[in-house]
Amino acid sequence: MTEVRAEMVANVWQVLVEEGDEVMAGAQLVVLESMKMEIPVESPATGKVTRLHVVPGQVLAEGDLIVVVD
């Protein structure tokens, strides 16, 4: 199980995956926005998205859980 967490305070701009999707390591999962910059969040591992914890427009704090890949 790999937890992907926010590295900074940001808004969720786009969610590119759904629960159950198979992803490869390096695949974009979500796009965050902070200070008018787009920040892609990539999967650190190959696997299946088992839990998605964000929705577009959500504000994240540093360390908030974004997605779990098993």
PyMOL Python script that loads the backbone (N, CA, C, O; Angstrom):
from pymol import cmd

cmd.read_pdbstr("""\
ATOM      1  N   MET A   1       0.845  -1.180   0.000  1.00  0.00           N
ATOM      2  CA  MET A   1       0.000   0.000   0.000  1.00  0.00           C
ATOM      3  C   MET A   1       0.890   1.243   0.000  1.00  0.00           C
ATOM      4  O   MET A   1       1.787   1.378   0.832  1.00  0.00           O
ATOM      5  N   THR A   2       0.632   2.136  -0.935  1.00  0.00           N
ATOM      6  CA  THR A   2       1.387   3.375  -1.044  1.00  0.00           C
ATOM      7  C   THR A   2       0.440   4.546  -0.884  1.00  0.00           C
ATOM      8  O   THR A   2      -0.498   4.700  -1.667  1.00  0.00           O
ATOM      9  N   GLU A   3       0.676   5.373   0.124  1.00  0.00           N
ATOM     10  CA  GLU A   3      -0.137   6.566   0.338  1.00  0.00           C
ATOM     11  C   GLU A   3       0.541   7.749  -0.337  1.00  0.00           C
ATOM     12  O   GLU A   3       1.739   7.975  -0.165  1.00  0.00           O
ATOM     13  N   VAL A   4      -0.236   8.498  -1.105  1.00  0.00           N
ATOM     14  CA  VAL A   4       0.266   9.704  -1.755  1.00  0.00           C
ATOM     15  C   VAL A   4      -0.313  10.885  -0.992  1.00  0.00           C
ATOM     16  O   VAL A   4      -1.531  11.012  -0.863  1.00  0.00           O
ATOM     17  N   ARG A   5       0.553  11.740  -0.492  1.00  0.00           N
ATOM     18  CA  ARG A   5       0.126  12.871   0.343  1.00  0.00           C
ATOM     19  C   ARG A   5       0.559  14.195  -0.272  1.00  0.00           C
ATOM     20  O   ARG A   5       1.507  14.253  -1.055  1.00  0.00           O
ATOM     21  N   ALA A   6      -0.150  15.254   0.095  1.00  0.00           N
ATOM     22  CA  ALA A   6       0.169  16.601  -0.384  1.00  0.00           C
ATOM     23  C   ALA A   6       1.494  17.053   0.213  1.00  0.00           C
ATOM     24  O   ALA A   6       1.743  16.881   1.406  1.00  0.00           O
ATOM     25  N   GLU A   7       2.331  17.626  -0.621  1.00  0.00           N
ATOM     26  CA  GLU A   7       3.626  18.115  -0.153  1.00  0.00           C
ATOM     27  C   GLU A   7       3.571  19.572   0.281  1.00  0.00           C
ATOM     28  O   GLU A   7       4.522  20.091   0.865  1.00  0.00           O
ATOM     29  N   MET A   8       2.437  20.237  -0.010  1.00  0.00           N
ATOM     30  CA  MET A   8       2.282  21.652   0.337  1.00  0.00           C
ATOM     31  C   MET A   8       0.800  21.986   0.387  1.00  0.00           C
ATOM     32  O   MET A   8      -0.038  21.175  -0.007  1.00  0.00           O
ATOM     33  N   VAL A   9       0.484  23.161   0.865  1.00  0.00           N
ATOM     34  CA  VAL A   9      -0.882  23.657   0.829  1.00  0.00           C
ATOM     35  C   VAL A   9      -1.226  23.944  -0.631  1.00  0.00           C
ATOM     36  O   VAL A   9      -0.484  24.645  -1.319  1.00  0.00           O
ATOM     37  N   ALA A  10      -2.351  23.403  -1.104  1.00  0.00           N
ATOM     38  CA  ALA A  10      -2.732  23.581  -2.507  1.00  0.00           C
ATOM     39  C   ALA A  10      -4.214  23.279  -2.685  1.00  0.00           C
ATOM     40  O   ALA A  10      -4.849  22.677  -1.819  1.00  0.00           O
ATOM     41  N   ASN A  11      -4.751  23.706  -3.817  1.00  0.00           N
ATOM     42  CA  ASN A  11      -6.114  23.370  -4.215  1.00  0.00           C
ATOM     43  C   ASN A  11      -6.056  22.206  -5.189  1.00  0.00           C
ATOM     44  O   ASN A  11      -5.133  22.114  -5.998  1.00  0.00           O
ATOM     45  N   VAL A  12      -7.040  21.317  -5.116  1.00  0.00           N
ATOM     46  CA  VAL A  12      -7.154  20.238  -6.096  1.00  0.00           C
ATOM     47  C   VAL A  12      -7.792  20.847  -7.342  1.00  0.00           C
ATOM     48  O   VAL A  12      -8.933  21.307  -7.306  1.00  0.00           O
ATOM     49  N   TRP A  13      -7.039  20.845  -8.446  1.00  0.00           N
ATOM     50  CA  TRP A  13      -7.533  21.440  -9.686  1.00  0.00           C
ATOM     51  C   TRP A  13      -8.205  20.388 -10.563  1.00  0.00           C
ATOM     52  O   TRP A  13      -9.295  20.620 -11.086  1.00  0.00           O
ATOM     53  N   GLN A  14      -7.557  19.226 -10.728  1.00  0.00           N
ATOM     54  CA  GLN A  14      -8.109  18.139 -11.538  1.00  0.00           C
ATOM     55  C   GLN A  14      -7.827  16.804 -10.861  1.00  0.00           C
ATOM     56  O   GLN A  14      -6.766  16.602 -10.270  1.00  0.00           O
ATOM     57  N   VAL A  15      -8.793  15.901 -10.956  1.00  0.00           N
ATOM     58  CA  VAL A  15      -8.598  14.514 -10.522  1.00  0.00           C
ATOM     59  C   VAL A  15      -8.603  13.678 -11.797  1.00  0.00           C
ATOM     60  O   VAL A  15      -9.596  13.660 -12.524  1.00  0.00           O
ATOM     61  N   LEU A  16      -7.506  12.992 -12.068  1.00  0.00           N
ATOM     62  CA  LEU A  16      -7.315  12.299 -13.341  1.00  0.00           C
ATOM     63  C   LEU A  16      -7.581  10.801 -13.265  1.00  0.00           C
ATOM     64  O   LEU A  16      -7.559  10.122 -14.291  1.00  0.00           O
ATOM     65  N   VAL A  17      -7.834  10.270 -12.063  1.00  0.00           N
ATOM     66  CA  VAL A  17      -8.075   8.837 -11.887  1.00  0.00           C
ATOM     67  C   VAL A  17      -9.339   8.627 -11.058  1.00  0.00           C
ATOM     68  O   VAL A  17      -9.850   9.548 -10.421  1.00  0.00           O
ATOM     69  N   GLU A  18      -9.825   7.390 -11.086  1.00  0.00           N
ATOM     70  CA  GLU A  18     -10.955   6.985 -10.255  1.00  0.00           C
ATOM     71  C   GLU A  18     -10.547   5.757  -9.461  1.00  0.00           C
ATOM     72  O   GLU A  18      -9.586   5.072  -9.813  1.00  0.00           O
ATOM     73  N   GLU A  19     -11.280   5.479  -8.388  1.00  0.00           N
ATOM     74  CA  GLU A  19     -11.017   4.258  -7.635  1.00  0.00           C
ATOM     75  C   GLU A  19     -11.186   3.064  -8.567  1.00  0.00           C
ATOM     76  O   GLU A  19     -12.135   3.006  -9.348  1.00  0.00           O
ATOM     77  N   GLY A  20     -10.261   2.117  -8.478  1.00  0.00           N
ATOM     78  CA  GLY A  20     -10.287   0.933  -9.330  1.00  0.00           C
ATOM     79  C   GLY A  20      -9.394   1.033 -10.550  1.00  0.00           C
ATOM     80  O   GLY A  20      -9.116   0.021 -11.193  1.00  0.00           O
ATOM     81  N   ASP A  21      -8.933   2.249 -10.886  1.00  0.00           N
ATOM     82  CA  ASP A  21      -8.049   2.416 -12.046  1.00  0.00           C
ATOM     83  C   ASP A  21      -6.688   1.775 -11.772  1.00  0.00           C
ATOM     84  O   ASP A  21      -6.149   1.878 -10.670  1.00  0.00           O
ATOM     85  N   GLU A  22      -6.147   1.116 -12.789  1.00  0.00           N
ATOM     86  CA  GLU A  22      -4.769   0.609 -12.735  1.00  0.00           C
ATOM     87  C   GLU A  22      -3.851   1.740 -13.210  1.00  0.00           C
ATOM     88  O   GLU A  22      -4.119   2.371 -14.232  1.00  0.00           O
ATOM     89  N   VAL A  23      -2.779   1.991 -12.472  1.00  0.00           N
ATOM     90  CA  VAL A  23      -1.836   3.051 -12.833  1.00  0.00           C
ATOM     91  C   VAL A  23      -0.413   2.513 -12.842  1.00  0.00           C
ATOM     92  O   VAL A  23      -0.077   1.584 -12.107  1.00  0.00           O
ATOM     93  N   MET A  24       0.396   3.101 -13.671  1.00  0.00           N
ATOM     94  CA  MET A  24       1.819   2.780 -13.731  1.00  0.00           C
ATOM     95  C   MET A  24       2.577   3.795 -12.878  1.00  0.00           C
ATOM     96  O   MET A  24       2.104   4.912 -12.668  1.00  0.00           O
ATOM     97  N   ALA A  25       3.734   3.411 -12.395  1.00  0.00           N
ATOM     98  CA  ALA A  25       4.583   4.354 -11.671  1.00  0.00           C
ATOM     99  C   ALA A  25       4.874   5.541 -12.592  1.00  0.00           C
ATOM    100  O   ALA A  25       5.240   5.359 -13.753  1.00  0.00           O
ATOM    101  N   GLY A  26       4.711   6.737 -12.074  1.00  0.00           N
ATOM    102  CA  GLY A  26       4.941   7.951 -12.857  1.00  0.00           C
ATOM    103  C   GLY A  26       3.692   8.509 -13.514  1.00  0.00           C
ATOM    104  O   GLY A  26       3.730   9.608 -14.066  1.00  0.00           O
ATOM    105  N   ALA A  27       2.578   7.771 -13.467  1.00  0.00           N
ATOM    106  CA  ALA A  27       1.326   8.261 -14.060  1.00  0.00           C
ATOM    107  C   ALA A  27       0.775   9.404 -13.210  1.00  0.00           C
ATOM    108  O   ALA A  27       0.844   9.362 -11.982  1.00  0.00           O
ATOM    109  N   GLN A  28       0.227  10.423 -13.872  1.00  0.00           N
ATOM    110  CA  GLN A  28      -0.373  11.531 -13.143  1.00  0.00           C
ATOM    111  C   GLN A  28      -1.694  11.090 -12.513  1.00  0.00           C
ATOM    112  O   GLN A  28      -2.535  10.475 -13.169  1.00  0.00           O
ATOM    113  N   LEU A  29      -1.859  11.412 -11.238  1.00  0.00           N
ATOM    114  CA  LEU A  29      -3.068  11.068 -10.494  1.00  0.00           C
ATOM    115  C   LEU A  29      -3.994  12.265 -10.352  1.00  0.00           C
ATOM    116  O   LEU A  29      -5.191  12.171 -10.624  1.00  0.00           O
ATOM    117  N   VAL A  30      -3.441  13.377  -9.930  1.00  0.00           N
ATOM    118  CA  VAL A  30      -4.196  14.618  -9.779  1.00  0.00           C
ATOM    119  C   VAL A  30      -3.294  15.781 -10.170  1.00  0.00           C
ATOM    120  O   VAL A  30      -2.076  15.642 -10.275  1.00  0.00           O
ATOM    121  N   VAL A  31      -3.924  16.927 -10.379  1.00  0.00           N
ATOM    122  CA  VAL A  31      -3.182  18.158 -10.608  1.00  0.00           C
ATOM    123  C   VAL A  31      -3.610  19.136  -9.522  1.00  0.00           C
ATOM    124  O   VAL A  31      -4.794  19.428  -9.356  1.00  0.00           O
ATOM    125  N   LEU A  32      -2.619  19.635  -8.787  1.00  0.00           N
ATOM    126  CA  LEU A  32      -2.873  20.618  -7.747  1.00  0.00           C
ATOM    127  C   LEU A  32      -2.549  22.004  -8.280  1.00  0.00           C
ATOM    128  O   LEU A  32      -1.828  22.150  -9.268  1.00  0.00           O
ATOM    129  N   GLU A  33      -3.090  23.022  -7.615  1.00  0.00           N
ATOM    130  CA  GLU A  33      -2.803  24.410  -7.986  1.00  0.00           C
ATOM    131  C   GLU A  33      -2.392  25.146  -6.725  1.00  0.00           C
ATOM    132  O   GLU A  33      -3.078  25.097  -5.704  1.00  0.00           O
ATOM    133  N   SER A  34      -1.266  25.823  -6.815  1.00  0.00           N
ATOM    134  CA  SER A  34      -0.790  26.634  -5.707  1.00  0.00           C
ATOM    135  C   SER A  34      -0.071  27.849  -6.276  1.00  0.00           C
ATOM    136  O   SER A  34       0.825  27.708  -7.108  1.00  0.00           O
ATOM    137  N   MET A  35      -0.447  29.013  -5.842  1.00  0.00           N
ATOM    138  CA  MET A  35       0.156  30.269  -6.311  1.00  0.00           C
ATOM    139  C   MET A  35       0.143  30.346  -7.841  1.00  0.00           C
ATOM    140  O   MET A  35       1.124  30.753  -8.463  1.00  0.00           O
ATOM    141  N   LYS A  36      -0.982  29.951  -8.431  1.00  0.00           N
ATOM    142  CA  LYS A  36      -1.217  30.004  -9.884  1.00  0.00           C
ATOM    143  C   LYS A  36      -0.288  29.087 -10.676  1.00  0.00           C
ATOM    144  O   LYS A  36      -0.105  29.271 -11.880  1.00  0.00           O
ATOM    145  N   MET A  37       0.294  28.100 -10.001  1.00  0.00           N
ATOM    146  CA  MET A  37       1.123  27.114 -10.686  1.00  0.00           C
ATOM    147  C   MET A  37       0.427  25.759 -10.617  1.00  0.00           C
ATOM    148  O   MET A  37      -0.141  25.402  -9.585  1.00  0.00           O
ATOM    149  N   GLU A  38       0.470  25.008 -11.706  1.00  0.00           N
ATOM    150  CA  GLU A  38      -0.071  23.658 -11.730  1.00  0.00           C
ATOM    151  C   GLU A  38       1.011  22.682 -11.275  1.00  0.00           C
ATOM    152  O   GLU A  38       2.148  22.737 -11.744  1.00  0.00           O
ATOM    153  N   ILE A  39       0.645  21.789 -10.357  1.00  0.00           N
ATOM    154  CA  ILE A  39       1.596  20.837  -9.799  1.00  0.00           C
ATOM    155  C   ILE A  39       1.054  19.428 -10.019  1.00  0.00           C
ATOM    156  O   ILE A  39       0.123  19.018  -9.326  1.00  0.00           O
ATOM    157  N   PRO A  40       1.615  18.678 -10.968  1.00  0.00           N
ATOM    158  CA  PRO A  40       1.149  17.300 -11.170  1.00  0.00           C
ATOM    159  C   PRO A  40       1.610  16.405 -10.027  1.00  0.00           C
ATOM    160  O   PRO A  40       2.743  16.510  -9.558  1.00  0.00           O
ATOM    161  N   VAL A  41       0.721  15.528  -9.591  1.00  0.00           N
ATOM    162  CA  VAL A  41       1.054  14.546  -8.553  1.00  0.00           C
ATOM    163  C   VAL A  41       1.074  13.186  -9.238  1.00  0.00           C
ATOM    164  O   VAL A  41       0.068  12.750  -9.798  1.00  0.00           O
ATOM    165  N   GLU A  42       2.219  12.521  -9.190  1.00  0.00           N
ATOM    166  CA  GLU A  42       2.409  11.256  -9.898  1.00  0.00           C
ATOM    167  C   GLU A  42       2.388  10.075  -8.943  1.00  0.00           C
ATOM    168  O   GLU A  42       2.690  10.208  -7.757  1.00  0.00           O
ATOM    169  N   SER A  43       2.031   8.935  -9.474  1.00  0.00           N
ATOM    170  CA  SER A  43       2.020   7.706  -8.690  1.00  0.00           C
ATOM    171  C   SER A  43       3.459   7.250  -8.463  1.00  0.00           C
ATOM    172  O   SER A  43       4.229   7.151  -9.418  1.00  0.00           O
ATOM    173  N   PRO A  44       3.830   6.974  -7.224  1.00  0.00           N
ATOM    174  CA  PRO A  44       5.186   6.489  -6.955  1.00  0.00           C
ATOM    175  C   PRO A  44       5.347   4.996  -7.255  1.00  0.00           C
ATOM    176  O   PRO A  44       6.463   4.477  -7.256  1.00  0.00           O
ATOM    177  N   ALA A  45       4.224   4.306  -7.509  1.00  0.00           N
ATOM    178  CA  ALA A  45       4.288   2.853  -7.709  1.00  0.00           C
ATOM    179  C   ALA A  45       3.235   2.410  -8.724  1.00  0.00           C
ATOM    180  O   ALA A  45       2.243   3.105  -8.947  1.00  0.00           O
ATOM    181  N   THR A  46       3.459   1.265  -9.327  1.00  0.00           N
ATOM    182  CA  THR A  46       2.465   0.647 -10.201  1.00  0.00           C
ATOM    183  C   THR A  46       1.468  -0.092  -9.329  1.00  0.00           C
ATOM    184  O   THR A  46       1.854  -0.748  -8.362  1.00  0.00           O
ATOM    185  N   GLY A  47       0.180   0.011  -9.664  1.00  0.00           N
ATOM    186  CA  GLY A  47      -0.836  -0.688  -8.884  1.00  0.00           C
ATOM    187  C   GLY A  47      -2.226  -0.184  -9.203  1.00  0.00           C
ATOM    188  O   GLY A  47      -2.464   0.423 -10.247  1.00  0.00           O
ATOM    189  N   LYS A  48      -3.137  -0.446  -8.287  1.00  0.00           N
ATOM    190  CA  LYS A  48      -4.539  -0.052  -8.450  1.00  0.00           C
ATOM    191  C   LYS A  48      -4.880   1.052  -7.448  1.00  0.00           C
ATOM    192  O   LYS A  48      -4.483   0.993  -6.285  1.00  0.00           O
ATOM    193  N   VAL A  49      -5.619   2.056  -7.915  1.00  0.00           N
ATOM    194  CA  VAL A  49      -6.102   3.109  -7.028  1.00  0.00           C
ATOM    195  C   VAL A  49      -7.210   2.493  -6.170  1.00  0.00           C
ATOM    196  O   VAL A  49      -8.283   2.158  -6.672  1.00  0.00           O
ATOM    197  N   THR A  50      -6.936   2.349  -4.874  1.00  0.00           N
ATOM    198  CA  THR A  50      -7.930   1.718  -4.001  1.00  0.00           C
ATOM    199  C   THR A  50      -8.741   2.728  -3.206  1.00  0.00           C
ATOM    200  O   THR A  50      -9.872   2.443  -2.811  1.00  0.00           O
ATOM    201  N   ARG A  51      -8.175   3.906  -2.967  1.00  0.00           N
ATOM    202  CA  ARG A  51      -8.915   4.949  -2.249  1.00  0.00           C
ATOM    203  C   ARG A  51      -8.534   6.307  -2.805  1.00  0.00           C
ATOM    204  O   ARG A  51      -7.353   6.636  -2.920  1.00  0.00           O
ATOM    205  N   LEU A  52      -9.534   7.085  -3.146  1.00  0.00           N
ATOM    206  CA  LEU A  52      -9.350   8.446  -3.637  1.00  0.00           C
ATOM    207  C   LEU A  52      -9.944   9.372  -2.585  1.00  0.00           C
ATOM    208  O   LEU A  52     -11.125   9.261  -2.255  1.00  0.00           O
ATOM    209  N   HIS A  53      -9.143  10.275  -2.061  1.00  0.00           N
ATOM    210  CA  HIS A  53      -9.566  11.102  -0.932  1.00  0.00           C
ATOM    211  C   HIS A  53      -9.799  12.563  -1.279  1.00  0.00           C
ATOM    212  O   HIS A  53     -10.006  13.373  -0.376  1.00  0.00           O
ATOM    213  N   VAL A  54      -9.773  12.927  -2.551  1.00  0.00           N
ATOM    214  CA  VAL A  54      -9.915  14.343  -2.915  1.00  0.00           C
ATOM    215  C   VAL A  54     -10.954  14.525  -4.015  1.00  0.00           C
ATOM    216  O   VAL A  54     -11.289  13.592  -4.744  1.00  0.00           O
ATOM    217  N   VAL A  55     -11.451  15.753  -4.111  1.00  0.00           N
ATOM    218  CA  VAL A  55     -12.366  16.157  -5.179  1.00  0.00           C
ATOM    219  C   VAL A  55     -11.900  17.511  -5.700  1.00  0.00           C
ATOM    220  O   VAL A  55     -11.266  18.264  -4.961  1.00  0.00           O
ATOM    221  N   PRO A  56     -12.197  17.837  -6.956  1.00  0.00           N
ATOM    222  CA  PRO A  56     -11.807  19.143  -7.479  1.00  0.00           C
ATOM    223  C   PRO A  56     -12.346  20.280  -6.605  1.00  0.00           C
ATOM    224  O   PRO A  56     -13.493  20.257  -6.159  1.00  0.00           O
ATOM    225  N   GLY A  57     -11.489  21.266  -6.378  1.00  0.00           N
ATOM    226  CA  GLY A  57     -11.863  22.416  -5.575  1.00  0.00           C
ATOM    227  C   GLY A  57     -11.507  22.283  -4.100  1.00  0.00           C
ATOM    228  O   GLY A  57     -11.554  23.264  -3.358  1.00  0.00           O
ATOM    229  N   GLN A  58     -11.157  21.092  -3.679  1.00  0.00           N
ATOM    230  CA  GLN A  58     -10.804  20.857  -2.281  1.00  0.00           C
ATOM    231  C   GLN A  58      -9.476  21.527  -1.957  1.00  0.00           C
ATOM    232  O   GLN A  58      -8.556  21.529  -2.775  1.00  0.00           O
ATOM    233  N   VAL A  59      -9.381  22.093  -0.764  1.00  0.00           N
ATOM    234  CA  VAL A  59      -8.135  22.705  -0.295  1.00  0.00           C
ATOM    235  C   VAL A  59      -7.410  21.688   0.578  1.00  0.00           C
ATOM    236  O   VAL A  59      -7.983  21.134   1.516  1.00  0.00           O
ATOM    237  N   LEU A  60      -6.139  21.452   0.253  1.00  0.00           N
ATOM    238  CA  LEU A  60      -5.319  20.488   0.982  1.00  0.00           C
ATOM    239  C   LEU A  60      -4.280  21.206   1.829  1.00  0.00           C
ATOM    240  O   LEU A  60      -3.729  22.233   1.432  1.00  0.00           O
ATOM    241  N   ALA A  61      -4.026  20.648   2.994  1.00  0.00           N
ATOM    242  CA  ALA A  61      -2.918  21.090   3.828  1.00  0.00           C
ATOM    243  C   ALA A  61      -1.740  20.166   3.582  1.00  0.00           C
ATOM    244  O   ALA A  61      -1.912  19.061   3.067  1.00  0.00           O
ATOM    245  N   GLU A  62      -0.566  20.601   3.937  1.00  0.00           N
ATOM    246  CA  GLU A  62       0.615  19.748   3.792  1.00  0.00           C
ATOM    247  C   GLU A  62       0.392  18.458   4.571  1.00  0.00           C
ATOM    248  O   GLU A  62       0.014  18.491   5.742  1.00  0.00           O
ATOM    249  N   GLY A  63       0.627  17.313   3.914  1.00  0.00           N
ATOM    250  CA  GLY A  63       0.488  16.026   4.560  1.00  0.00           C
ATOM    251  C   GLY A  63      -0.875  15.369   4.395  1.00  0.00           C
ATOM    252  O   GLY A  63      -1.040  14.208   4.770  1.00  0.00           O
ATOM    253  N   ASP A  64      -1.857  16.081   3.844  1.00  0.00           N
ATOM    254  CA  ASP A  64      -3.183  15.479   3.627  1.00  0.00           C
ATOM    255  C   ASP A  64      -3.095  14.330   2.634  1.00  0.00           C
ATOM    256  O   ASP A  64      -2.348  14.393   1.658  1.00  0.00           O
ATOM    257  N   LEU A  65      -3.868  13.276   2.896  1.00  0.00           N
ATOM    258  CA  LEU A  65      -3.896  12.108   2.030  1.00  0.00           C
ATOM    259  C   LEU A  65      -4.652  12.433   0.735  1.00  0.00           C
ATOM    260  O   LEU A  65      -5.758  12.972   0.771  1.00  0.00           O
ATOM    261  N   ILE A  66      -4.039  12.099  -0.408  1.00  0.00           N
ATOM    262  CA  ILE A  66      -4.653  12.332  -1.705  1.00  0.00           C
ATOM    263  C   ILE A  66      -5.234  11.038  -2.246  1.00  0.00           C
ATOM    264  O   ILE A  66      -6.408  10.985  -2.612  1.00  0.00           O
ATOM    265  N   VAL A  67      -4.411   9.988  -2.299  1.00  0.00           N
ATOM    266  CA  VAL A  67      -4.828   8.730  -2.909  1.00  0.00           C
ATOM    267  C   VAL A  67      -3.995   7.587  -2.327  1.00  0.00           C
ATOM    268  O   VAL A  67      -2.874   7.787  -1.859  1.00  0.00           O
ATOM    269  N   VAL A  68      -4.575   6.384  -2.369  1.00  0.00           N
ATOM    270  CA  VAL A  68      -3.852   5.182  -1.959  1.00  0.00           C
ATOM    271  C   VAL A  68      -3.758   4.257  -3.173  1.00  0.00           C
ATOM    272  O   VAL A  68      -4.762   3.968  -3.824  1.00  0.00           O
ATOM    273  N   VAL A  69      -2.530   3.792  -3.471  1.00  0.00           N
ATOM    274  CA  VAL A  69      -2.279   2.870  -4.579  1.00  0.00           C
ATOM    275  C   VAL A  69      -1.790   1.553  -3.967  1.00  0.00           C
ATOM    276  O   VAL A  69      -0.816   1.536  -3.214  1.00  0.00           O
ATOM    277  N   ASP A  70      -2.472   0.457  -4.296  1.00  0.00           N
ATOM    278  CA  ASP A  70      -2.067  -0.875  -3.813  1.00  0.00           C
ATOM    279  C   ASP A  70      -1.499  -1.674  -4.956  1.00  0.00           C
ATOM    280  O   ASP A  70      -1.098  -2.823  -4.767  1.00  0.00           O
TER     281      ASP A  70
END
""", "prot")
cmd.dss("prot")
cmd.show_as("cartoon", "prot")
cmd.util.cbc("prot")
cmd.orient("prot")
